[in-house]
Amino acid sequence: MSTTYAPLTPRGKDGNQKVGYSPAKVALVTTNKENAAASSILLLSHDTTELHIAAVGQHIMGKWLTQSIIDSSVAGTSVLTGKVAGPNFDFVVQTDTTKNFVVPIATSGGSYGSIQGVNRREGLFPAIAYKTSAGNGSVLTVEL
């Protein structure tokens, strides 16, 4: 039986999982990006295992980023393309909806250190790039 690194879904007094509920966990970080015409990079904390992403006013696209992509990104350039030739996004959040994501595994986890968070220990993606589809909406994120 494999174990999971993501926060557990809450259970009721009867022991059954509460369907449709988010994990009973306080947010580590919240962000709000307005009018993301060029993609923005959101660096995840060392303890982030889940994201709640809301698209307000426009669809948004997102792409999971490895450390090598982050290291090679040039400040002020967009690492994400939408409806143009050669789109390179991993997910879409529809206008005025929220989606929950468990951060996927990018690499095999490194050696465990006492000050290392679960994100790095499990080899999860350390960042995402995101942008609105037309540049006039908001991207709200909650890291868990």
C-alpha positions in Angstrom: 0.0 0.0 0.0 1.4 3.4 -1.0 1.2 6.4 1.2 0.3 9.9 0.0 1.9 13.2 0.8 -1.3 15.3 0.3 -3.4 16.5 3.2 -6.2 14.0 4.1 -9.8 14.6 3.2 -11.9 15.3 6.4 -14.0 12.6 7.9 -17.3 12.9 9.7 -18.0 11.4 13.1 -19.1 8.2 11.4 -15.6 7.8 9.9 -16.7 8.3 6.3 -14.9 10.8 4.1 -16.8 14.1 3.6 -17.3 14.3 -0.2 -16.5 17.6 -1.8 -14.7 19.1 1.2 -11.2 20.5 1.1 -8.6 19.2 3.6 -8.9 20.6 7.1 -5.8 22.6 6.9 -5.0 26.3 7.2 -3.5 28.0 4.0 0.2 28.4 3.9 0.1 31.2 1.4 -2.6 33.0 -0.6 -2.0 35.1 -3.7 -4.0 37.3 -6.1 -2.7 38.1 -9.6 -4.7 40.7 -11.6 -4.7 40.8 -15.4 -2.1 38.2 -16.0 -1.5 38.9 -19.7 2.1 37.5 -19.5 2.5 34.4 -17.4 3.6 34.7 -13.8 5.6 32.2 -11.9 4.3 31.2 -8.5 7.1 29.5 -6.4 5.5 27.0 -4.0 6.6 26.8 -0.4 8.6 23.8 0.8 5.4 22.5 2.6 2.9 23.0 -0.3 1.2 19.7 -1.4 -2.1 21.1 -2.7 -3.4 24.2 -4.5 -6.8 25.7 -4.8 -6.9 27.9 -7.9 -9.8 30.3 -8.8 -10.3 31.9 -12.2 -12.2 35.2 -11.8 -13.4 36.9 -15.0 -11.4 34.8 -17.5 -10.2 31.2 -18.0 -6.7 30.7 -16.8 -4.0 28.3 -18.0 -1.3 26.8 -15.8 1.9 24.8 -16.3 3.8 22.9 -13.6 7.4 24.0 -13.6 10.6 22.0 -12.8 13.5 23.7 -11.1 15.5 23.7 -14.4 12.7 25.7 -16.1 12.6 28.2 -13.2 16.4 28.6 -13.4 16.4 29.2 -17.1 13.5 31.6 -17.2 14.3 35.2 -18.2 12.7 37.8 -16.0 9.8 39.6 -17.8 9.2 36.9 -20.4 6.2 34.6 -20.5 6.9 30.9 -20.1 3.3 30.0 -21.0 1.3 30.3 -24.2 -2.4 30.0 -24.6 -4.4 29.9 -27.8 -1.5 30.6 -30.1 0.4 28.0 -32.1 2.2 25.5 -29.9 0.3 25.9 -26.6 2.2 24.5 -23.7 -0.2 24.5 -20.7 -0.9 21.6 -18.4 -4.3 22.6 -17.1 -7.2 25.1 -17.6 -9.5 26.5 -14.9 -12.8 27.7 -16.4 -14.0 31.3 -15.8 -15.5 31.8 -12.3 -14.7 28.4 -11.1 -12.2 26.9 -8.6 -10.2 23.7 -9.1 -8.2 21.8 -6.5 -4.9 20.3 -7.4 -2.5 17.9 -5.6 1.0 19.0 -6.6 2.3 16.2 -8.9 5.7 14.5 -8.5 8.4 16.0 -10.8 11.4 13.9 -9.7 12.3 11.2 -7.2 12.6 12.8 -3.8 16.0 13.8 -2.5 17.6 12.8 0.7 15.5 13.7 3.7 16.7 16.5 5.9 15.2 17.7 9.2 14.5 21.2 7.9 13.3 20.0 4.5 9.5 20.4 3.7 7.3 17.6 2.3 7.2 19.3 -1.1 11.0 18.9 -1.6 11.3 15.6 0.2 8.7 14.0 -2.1 10.2 15.6 -5.3 7.1 17.6 -6.1 7.0 20.4 -8.7 8.4 23.6 -7.0 6.4 26.1 -9.0 3.6 26.8 -11.5 3.3 29.4 -14.3 -0.2 30.8 -14.9 -2.0 33.4 -17.0 -5.5 34.5 -17.8 -6.7 33.7 -21.3 -7.4 37.3 -22.3 -5.4 39.3 -19.8 -8.3 40.8 -17.9 -9.2 38.6 -15.0 -7.8 37.5 -11.6 -5.9 34.3 -10.6 -6.4 33.5 -6.9 -4.4 30.7 -5.3 -4.3 29.1 -1.9 -1.3 26.8 -1.0 -2.0 23.9 1.4 
